[in-house]
Amino acid sequence: EETLVAARAKGAYLWDLDGNRYIDYRLAFGPIILGHAHEQVDASVKSAIEDGIAFAMTNPYEVRVAEKITKLCPGIEMLRFTSSGTEATMHALRAARAFTGREKVVKIEGHYHGMHDYLLWSTYVGPENLGARTDPIPVAASSGIPRSIRELIIMLPFNDRDLLERTLKQAWFDVAAIIVEPIMGNTASIEPQDEFLKFIRARCDEYGIVMIMDEVKTGFRVAKGGAQELFGVTADLATYAKALGNGYPVAAFGGRREIMDVIGKGLAHAGTYSGNVVGMAAADAVLDILSKTDALQVVAARGRALQKGIGDVLEASDLPFVITGHPSMFGLMFTGSTPRDYRDWVKSDQKLYESIMNNMIQRGVMPDPDSREPWFLSAAHSEADVAETLNAFEQAVKEAKQAH
């Protein structure tokens, strides 16, 4: 199997070393909200780095970005910067434990919260290892994760209110946090159903549990104020990364003042590169563009056009399918019923998906061949790009049907 190597990217396009151009729907796993090599963002960084990039002191960009985030995002009363989404969720979880004095965390199957040991569980599991739906088995997603951490994980499926209620009735006094991706950014963008996020919010209030909303993928993408704005649910803590920097490495976590206020008063958070000028100058420009222009409306409009076109092609093909998620990061599954959780995704036809996507890549259109990864849209995608994508999709579906 050949490894494609990226040579450069601009706007909605990516070129490999052989000079082939692709319409990019992977967008570096989601950060590129405005398009690759965005001139205004890059100019902000270039001008800022002339005066140095890391000082072990606060810099003015940090203050500006913090003010912009608290203005845009509901419930962010205080926040701290980190360099990656992994760090953001790791520190949010530590803050929840310090605040509550409890140690366990409720984690949802198929939700991904970065590469640290505490949350890298049941992110990608074969059906034979999931265990019973009523008592899911936490499965470490890598060798090298200490077995003892499993004792701190309570694993549950997405969108199951009854099971969450029952679990908390039995174990709430041990639970520091419930961490949740508002939209399953690592499982085909499956959305919350039956007001599931509001249900989590209410149970967290009832039992004194910290609700952590992992907005690393949804933040500054599905709405200016992220999923908290979109779904009208305010978490206790939220984590951000990806779209915040349009590709530059920058992340943040924040939320309720009384929780964040424990930092520095016994709760440790630090990072040599946290709040570095490169990430901050990028975020400063990105947040300006998102708040002052219709960039996110353009992103969603292109996504809706793609969702509709893909639906039309598949309706005509007689293949059972479901399109899930927000238009700016949507999923597609070959299955006969609306998926509610990771277990439903497992039952979908992933081989068919992969063969269609690989066929599209050969035609110069690049979604991720893994059906867990959403199609990401940027403000640089044009109507012509959407039309070209749908033509490639129609051809790829025809060929896949013949091959099957």
N, C-alpha and C positions, 0 to 999 in steps of 0.2 A: 504494500500500500504506500502510495506517495504521500509525503508530507508537504503540504502547501506552505510556502514561506512568504510572508507579506513583505513587499518592497516599499510600498508607500500607500497612503490613503488621503483622500480629500473629499469633503462633503459627504455624499452618500456612497462613495465608491472606494474600492480597495483594489490594488494591483498586486499580483504575485511577481516573483522574480523572473518569470517568463514573459511578463508584460501583459498577461490576461487581466481584463478588468471585470470586477464583480460588483453588482449592487449589493451592498452590505446590510444584512438584517441581523447580524450577530452583534455588531457595534461594540466589540471588546467585552462581551457579556453584559452590555447594557449601559455603560457610562456615557456613550457619545450621543447626548440628547440634541445637540445643535448641529452635529456633523463633524467629520474629522478635520483636524487642522483649521479650526475656526479662527478667522483672522483677528477678531476683537479679543477673544480669550487669549490667544497666543501673544498679541501685542501687550496685553495687561501683564502677562508673565515676563516678557522680554524687558519691559521697562522696569519692572519691580526688581528683577534679579541683579541689576547693575549696582544696587546698594547692599548686596549681601543677602544670604537666604536663611541663615540659622544663627540665632543670637543667644539662646538660653535666657531670653527675656521676651516679654510681650511685644508684639509689633502692631502698628496701626491697622494693618490688613485684618488681623485676627478680630479686632474690636468691630470693624466695619462688617465683616462677614457674620459675626455673632449677632449683631443688631439686625441684619437682614433676615437671618434664619428665624429669630424670635418673632419678627414681624409677620413672616409668611406662614410659619408652622404653628398650628394650635397646640397649646399645652407646653411649649418649650419656654420655661421661665429662666432656666440657666442651662448652659451647655459647655462641653469641653471638646477640644479637637483631638483627633488621632490621625494616623496615616492610612488606615485601611478599615474596611468593614469588619474584618475579623477582630481587630482591636476594639472597635466600637461595641460589638455585642459582648465581648469578653469583659470589658469594663462595666457595661450596663448591668450584666449579671452579678458582678462583684458588688456593685453599688446596691443592688436589690438585696443581696445577702447581708450586707453590712447594715442596711436600714431596718430589715425585718428581724435579724438575728436567727433566721432559718436558713437551711442549706439546700433543700431539694428544688428542682425546677421541672415544671410541666413543659414538655417539648412535643411538637406535633410531627407525626410521620411524614417524611418527604419534604419537610421544611429545612432549609439550609441557612445556617447562621455563621458561616465562616469556618476556618480551618483549625480552630483550637479544640483541645481535648474535651472540654466541658459540654460542647454542643454538637460535636461531629458524630451524631448517633442517628441511625435509621434515616439517612438522607437518600440512600439508594440501596434498596434491599430486594432480593428475589422473593417471589410469593411464598416459597417454601420456608423462609426464615422469619416471616412477619409475626407468626404466632396468632392466637385468637384475636378477633377484633375487640372483644371485651377486655383482653389482657395482652396488649401488644408487647413483643419482646424488643427491648432496646438493643440494637445491633451496632457495634462500633464500625465506623465507616473506614477504618484504617488499622493496620497493625501498629503497635507502639502506643496505643491508648491504654492507660492503666485500667485493669478490670474493676478496680475499686470505685471508679467514677460512675459506673453503671448504677451503683446503689443510690446515687443522687438524682437519677433521671426517672421521671414518670412519663412514659410514652403514651400518647393518645392519637387517634385519627382526627383529621380535620372535620369540621362541621358536624360534630356529634355532641349535641347539648346534653343529652341524657347521661352519656358516659362521663362527660366532664363533671356534671353535677354530682354523680354518684362517687366519683373519685375524690372530689374535694371534700365531700361530707366525711369521707373516711380519713383523709390525710392532710387537710388544710393547714394544720398546725405545724407541719414540716415544710410547707411550700413557701419559698421566698418569692418566686416569680413564675408567671406563665409567659413564655416568649412565643411570638407568633409572627409569621409573615402574613400581612393582610391579604395579599394575593400570592398564590404559590409560585413564586418566581423560579423555583427549581422543579416544579411539576406542572408544566404546560399551562401555567397561569390560571389554575383553578381558583375560582372566587369564593368568598365566604357566602354561605346561604343561611336562611332563617335567622337573619340578624345575629349571626354567630359571634361577631366581634363585640356587639353590644352586650351579648350574654356573658362573654368573658369579662367585660368591663364591670358588669353588675356583680359577678361572683368575686372578682378581685376586691371590690369595695366591701362586700359582705364579710370576706375572710381576712382582710388586711394583707392581701397578696399584691405584689408589684406587677402591673401589666406592662410588659416590654413589647412594643411594636417594632419589628425589624423592617425599617423602611429603606434599607440599603438599595433595593431595586426600585421600589415604588416612589421614594422621595424625589421631589422636583421632576417627576415624570408623569404620574397619573393626574396630578393637579399641582398648582403652585405650592399648596400646603400639604402635598402628598396624600397618602391614604387616610390620614386622620381627617383631612378636609373632605375627601371623596366620600367616605363612609360615615362621617359625622360622629366619630368615636375618638375621644382623647385618651391616649395611653398615659401611664405614669412616667415611663421613659420611652424614648424613641431613638433609633440609630439611623444614621445617614452616611452615604458614601457616593458611589457611582456617578449619577447625573450631577451631583454637586460640583464636580470638577471637569466635566466634559472630557474625561480621559486622564487628567492629571490626578495623581494619588492624593486624596484628601478625604477625611471622614470626620464624623462628629457623633456624640451621643448627648442627650439632654432630656429635660423634662421638669417634673415638679421640683420647686425650690427646696423643699424640706428634705428630699432624697439627695439631690445634687450637693446640697450644703454640707453633707457628711464628708465630702471629699476635702482632704487637708485637715480633717479633725478626726484622724484615726483611719480614714479610708484612703488608700494610696491610688493615685493615678498619675502617671508620667509617661513621657516618650520623647526622646531626643529630637525627633523630627515632627512632633505634634505641633501644628500651627506654623509650620515652615512657610516662608514667603512664597515659594513656588505654588504650593497647593492653595494658599490663601488668596493670592492674586488671581489665580484661575477661578476660584469659587466666587470672588468678588465680582468678576466680569459676568460669569454665568448667571448669578442671581439677579444682576442688573437686567440682563437680556430677558430672562424668564419673567421678571416682574413687570417690565415696561413694554414688552412686545407680545404679539399673539403666537409666539413660537409653539407653546404647548397645544394651542388650538390647531395649528398646522400639523403637528405630530399626530394628534388624535384623528384629524380629518383624513390623513393619508392611511392611517390604520383602519379606519372604518371602510374606506374604499377597498382596501385589500381584503378585509374580512368579508365584505359583500361579494367581491369578485371570486374569491376562493370558494365561498358558499355556492355561488351560481355554477361554477365548474363542477363541483362535487355533486350538486343536486342532479346535474345532467348525467353524471357518471354512474349513478346508482350505488355508490359506495356509502356505507353508513359512516357518518362523521359528526363531530361536535366541535364548534369553535368556542373557545373559552377566553375569559379575561378582558382587560381593558384594551381599547384599540391601540394604545401606545406600547403595549407589551402583551400580545395575545398568543394563545396556544391553539393547536389543532390536533385532534385525536381521531383515529379511525376506530370508532366504537359506536354501539347502538343506543347507549343511554347516557344521560347527562352525568358527568363524573362529579362526585362530591369530595373525593379524597384521593390519597396516593394509591390506595388499594384498587380504586376504579381505574386509575391510569395504568396500573400493572396489567389489567385485562385488555387494554387497547392493542391494536395491531402496530407494534413499533417497527417491525421489519418493513412493512409496506411504507410507513412514514419515511424511514431511512432511505429506502430505494428511490422514492420520489424526490427527496431533498438532494441526494447525491446526483441525480439526473439534472436537477435545477442548477447545481453548482457547475456542472459541465456546460450548462447553457449561459453561464455568467451571472447567475443570481445566487446569493449565498445566505440562506437561512442555516441554522445549526442542524446537522443531520440527526441529532439526539432530540427526540420529541419531548423530553423534559424541558428543554430550553425554549423560552418564548421567542417569537419574532419581535425584535426591537425596532422601533421606528425613530427617525430623527427629523428635525425641522428641515434638514437638507434634502430629504426625499421629495421628488417632484411627482406630479401627476403622470408624467411620461415614464418615470421609473416604475410606478405602480402598474401602468399598462404593460410595460415590458415584462414585469414580474409575472403578471397574470397569463401572458402568452406562454412564457416558459413553463408555468405551472400546468397549464392545460396540456401542453405537449408531454410533460413529465408524467402526468396522471394517465394519459393514453398509453404511453410506453409501459408503465408499471402494470396497468391492467392486462396488457397483452402478455407481459412476462409472467404474471401470476396465473 
